[in-house]
Amino acid sequence: MYKSVSTGIRQVKLDTELYKIHKEGKGKSDFGMDNSSGLIDHGFGLYSTRDVKKKIEHIKTEYFRISLTRQGSARFDIGLEKYRPVRNWILFGIPGQIFSLYDVNPDFLAYYMLFTEKFISSTSLFANKTWKFPFLNHSGVQCFELKEETASEIEKIIFKINDEVRNRKTHLSETIKLYIQLILIHASRDYDAVQLSSQGSSNPAQNLFFAYLKLVSRHFLTVRKVAEYADLLHVSPDHLNRAVKTCSDKTARDLIDEMLLMEAKVYLLHSQSSVSEIAYKLEFADPPHFNRFFKKMCRQTPLEFRNASE
């Protein structure tokens, strides 16, 4: 029987402390806020990947992200989903997701903006928390390729935002919000085309696999059995396992454990909770059970992992 304990976790906020998490603080760049921990109206920041850290691991974010890759590549994990965007790929992140960046190419260049729900909520496209774009939703594809002309147009808008930020023009926040909405509209047009194209050549196993990843990323704290996910997806557990194995060479159970491990790492890296407290927050039967699980997955104990990361 699992012990009932709140599963709340500290999410990384968009504030002046965030700068230390994603920037080295050594390089010089005149783009956006690359060299500043400040924010626009406490809720918006614009950056390039100049001087970005080569590894940003397991942060649960409390803000939206839009990133446009212009050259090179890097690996991004959003929950269980793994992406390696290259030129003209756009990536979105939404509050509450676990984010990692690693394996950064030396020539990697992307422009990215981070903004809070409070900053954007007054705009027409975000009114009443009704996100109108599937890529700003757990069920949508959050990283996809844009047409060359669309990527170039979005880059121009990003440079316009940069000009607003650098020169602190009047009505700055309102102008940025309008530009963000315009970026989303441009991206949504290409997203619809990409989705129609993928549906025309869809792979049933791959579709089931991606649907499973989405469900696990949202429900792993309360749903731990493969059979329960199979019911939600209206397939048998064996069918689900075959699809997952075909697409990932892992079992459906492996992916639940991976998501659970990811959440455990967030606690260990970004909270003061003891290992015992984390065990109960993640609804393990007891701390020894959690320790065995973590060591099996990482070949080190939770405490060893935390100490090595300090």
C-alpha positions in Angstrom: 0.0 0.0 0.0 1.4 3.4 -1.0 1.7 6.1 1.6 -0.3 9.2 0.7 2.0 12.2 0.5 1.7 15.4 -1.5 3.6 15.2 -4.8 4.3 18.9 -5.1 7.7 19.9 -6.4 9.6 23.1 -6.8 9.4 24.3 -10.4 12.1 26.5 -11.9 10.6 29.9 -12.2 11.4 32.6 -14.7 13.2 35.0 -12.5 16.7 36.5 -12.1 18.1 33.3 -10.7 17.2 31.4 -13.9 20.1 33.1 -15.7 22.6 31.0 -13.7 20.9 27.8 -14.8 21.0 28.3 -18.6 24.0 30.7 -19.2 27.7 30.2 -18.5 28.1 33.9 -17.7 31.5 34.1 -19.5 30.7 35.1 -23.1 29.7 38.4 -24.6 26.7 38.8 -26.9 24.7 41.9 -27.9 21.6 39.8 -28.6 18.5 40.2 -26.4 19.2 39.6 -22.8 22.2 37.2 -23.3 24.3 39.1 -20.8 21.5 40.1 -18.3 19.6 38.3 -15.6 16.9 40.9 -15.9 13.5 40.3 -17.4 10.8 42.4 -19.2 7.9 42.9 -16.7 9.2 40.1 -14.6 7.9 37.6 -17.2 9.8 37.7 -20.5 13.4 37.0 -21.6 14.9 36.8 -25.1 18.2 34.9 -25.7 20.5 33.2 -28.2 22.5 30.1 -27.5 25.7 32.1 -27.4 27.3 31.2 -24.0 24.5 28.7 -23.2 25.5 25.9 -20.9 26.4 22.7 -22.7 24.3 20.7 -20.4 21.1 21.6 -18.6 19.7 18.6 -16.9 16.3 17.8 -15.4 14.6 21.1 -14.7 10.9 21.3 -14.2 10.0 24.6 -15.7 7.3 27.1 -14.8 7.2 29.0 -18.0 6.7 28.7 -21.8 9.5 28.3 -24.2 9.9 29.0 -28.0 13.2 28.1 -29.6 14.1 28.4 -33.3 17.3 26.5 -34.4 19.3 28.3 -37.2 22.4 26.1 -37.4 24.0 23.1 -35.8 22.0 21.0 -33.4 21.6 19.9 -29.8 19.6 17.3 -28.0 16.5 18.3 -26.1 14.4 16.1 -23.8 10.9 17.2 -22.9 9.7 14.5 -20.5 10.2 11.2 -22.3 10.3 12.8 -25.7 13.7 13.3 -27.3 14.4 15.7 -30.1 17.5 16.9 -32.0 16.3 19.9 -33.9 18.4 21.3 -36.8 18.1 24.3 -39.0 14.4 25.6 -39.3 13.1 23.4 -36.5 11.1 25.1 -33.8 10.6 23.7 -30.3 8.0 24.6 -27.7 7.8 24.0 -24.0 5.0 24.5 -21.6 4.9 24.9 -17.8 5.3 21.8 -15.7 7.4 19.8 -18.1 10.8 18.4 -17.3 13.4 19.8 -19.7 17.0 18.8 -20.5 19.6 20.1 -23.0 22.8 18.2 -23.9 25.1 17.0 -26.7 25.4 20.5 -28.0 27.3 20.9 -31.3 30.1 23.6 -31.3 28.2 25.5 -34.1 24.8 25.3 -32.5 22.8 28.5 -32.8 19.2 29.0 -31.8 17.2 31.9 -30.6 14.8 31.3 -27.7 12.3 33.2 -25.6 10.9 32.3 -22.2 7.8 33.8 -20.8 5.3 33.2 -18.0 1.7 32.5 -18.2 1.0 35.7 -16.4 2.9 37.7 -19.0 1.0 36.3 -21.9 -2.4 35.6 -20.4 -3.9 39.0 -21.3 -3.5 38.4 -25.0 -6.4 37.3 -27.2 -4.8 33.9 -28.1 -4.2 33.0 -24.5 -7.4 34.4 -22.9 -9.1 32.2 -20.3 -6.2 29.7 -20.5 -7.6 28.2 -23.7 -4.4 27.5 -25.6 -5.4 27.5 -29.2 -2.2 25.7 -30.5 -1.7 21.9 -30.2 2.1 22.3 -29.7 1.3 24.2 -26.5 -0.5 21.2 -25.2 0.6 17.9 -23.7 -1.1 16.0 -26.5 0.6 17.8 -29.4 3.9 17.5 -31.2 6.2 20.1 -29.6 9.1 20.1 -32.0 8.8 20.1 -35.7 10.3 21.4 -39.0 9.2 24.7 -40.5 9.3 25.7 -44.1 12.4 27.8 -45.0 10.2 30.8 -45.7 8.3 30.4 -42.4 11.5 30.0 -40.4 13.0 33.1 -42.0 9.8 35.1 -41.3 9.9 34.0 -37.6 13.6 34.9 -37.4 12.7 38.4 -38.7 10.1 38.7 -35.9 12.6 37.6 -33.3 15.0 40.3 -34.5 12.2 42.8 -34.3 11.6 41.7 -30.7 15.4 42.0 -30.1 15.3 45.6 -31.4 12.4 46.4 -29.0 14.3 44.9 -26.1 17.6 46.5 -26.8 16.1 49.9 -27.3 13.4 49.7 -24.6 10.8 51.2 -26.9 7.5 52.5 -25.6 4.7 49.9 -25.1 7.5 47.3 -25.0 5.5 44.5 -23.3 2.4 44.9 -25.5 4.5 44.9 -28.7 6.3 41.7 -27.6 3.0 40.0 -26.8 1.8 40.8 -30.3 5.0 39.4 -31.9 4.7 36.2 -29.8 1.2 35.7 -31.1 2.3 36.3 -34.7 5.1 33.6 -34.2 2.5 31.1 -33.0 0.2 31.8 -35.9 3.1 31.3 -38.4 4.2 28.1 -36.7 0.6 26.7 -36.5 0.2 26.9 -40.3 3.3 24.7 -40.9 2.3 22.4 -38.0 -1.1 21.7 -39.6 0.7 20.9 -42.9 3.2 18.6 -41.1 0.4 16.8 -39.3 -1.6 16.2 -42.5 1.5 14.9 -44.2 2.4 12.5 -41.3 -1.2 11.2 -41.2 -1.0 10.3 -44.9 2.0 8.0 -44.2 1.2 7.1 -40.6 2.7 4.1 -38.9 0.1 2.7 -36.4 2.8 1.4 -34.0 4.6 4.8 -34.0 1.3 6.6 -33.4 0.5 4.4 -30.5 4.0 4.8 -29.1 3.8 8.6 -29.2 0.4 8.6 -27.6 1.8 6.3 -24.8 4.7 8.7 -24.2 2.3 11.6 -23.9 0.1 9.7 -21.4 3.0 8.5 -19.3 4.5 12.0 -19.1 1.2 13.3 -17.7 0.1 10.5 -15.4 3.1 8.5 -14.3 2.7 9.7 -10.6 -0.7 8.2 -10.3 -0.8 5.5 -13.0 2.0 3.0 -12.7 0.6 -0.1 -14.5 1.0 -0.8 -18.2 -2.5 -2.4 -18.3 -4.1 0.9 -17.1 -2.4 2.8 -20.0 -3.5 0.1 -22.4 -7.1 0.6 -21.3 -6.7 4.4 -21.8 -5.4 3.7 -25.3 -8.0 1.1 -26.1 -5.5 -1.7 -26.8 -4.3 -4.8 -25.1 -1.2 -4.6 -22.9 0.6 -7.0 -25.2 -0.2 -4.8 -28.3 1.0 -1.8 -26.4 4.3 -3.5 -25.4 4.9 -4.7 -29.0 4.5 -1.1 -30.3 6.7 0.4 -27.7 9.4 -2.3 -28.3 9.3 -1.8 -32.0 9.8 2.0 -31.7 12.2 2.2 -28.8 13.7 -1.2 -28.1 12.3 -0.7 -24.5 9.3 -2.1 -22.8 6.3 0.0 -21.8 7.3 -0.6 -18.1 10.8 0.7 -18.8 9.3 4.1 -19.9 7.2 4.5 -16.8 10.3 3.8 -14.7 12.3 6.3 -16.8 9.8 9.0 -16.2 9.7 8.2 -12.5 13.5 8.4 -12.4 13.5 11.7 -14.2 11.1 13.2 -11.5 13.3 11.7 -8.8 16.3 13.5 -10.3 14.5 16.8 -10.3 13.8 16.5 -6.6 17.4 15.5 -5.9 18.8 18.3 -7.9 16.3 21.1 -7.2 14.9 20.6 -3.8 16.0 20.3 -0.2 13.9 17.2 0.5 15.5 14.3 2.1 15.8 11.0 0.2 13.1 9.6 2.5 10.8 12.5 1.8 11.3 12.1 -1.9 10.6 8.4 -1.7 7.2 9.1 -0.2 6.4 12.0 -2.4 6.9 9.7 -5.4 4.7 7.2 -3.7 7.2 4.4 -3.1 6.2 2.0 -0.4 9.2 3.0 1.7 12.7 4.6 1.3 14.6 1.3 0.9 12.3 0.5 -2.1 13.1 3.9 -3.6 16.8 3.4 -3.0 16.8 0.0 -4.8 14.8 1.4 -7.7 17.2 4.3 -8.1 20.4 2.2 -7.8 19.1 -0.3 -10.3 18.3 2.5 -12.8 21.5 4.7 -12.2 24.0 2.4 -10.6 24.3 4.8 -7.7 22.1 5.6 -4.7 20.0 8.8 -4.6 22.4 10.4 -2.1 25.4 9.5 -4.3 23.7 11.1 -7.3 22.8 14.3 -5.3 26.4 14.6 -3.9 28.0 14.1 -7.3 25.8 16.9 -8.8 26.8 19.5 -6.2 
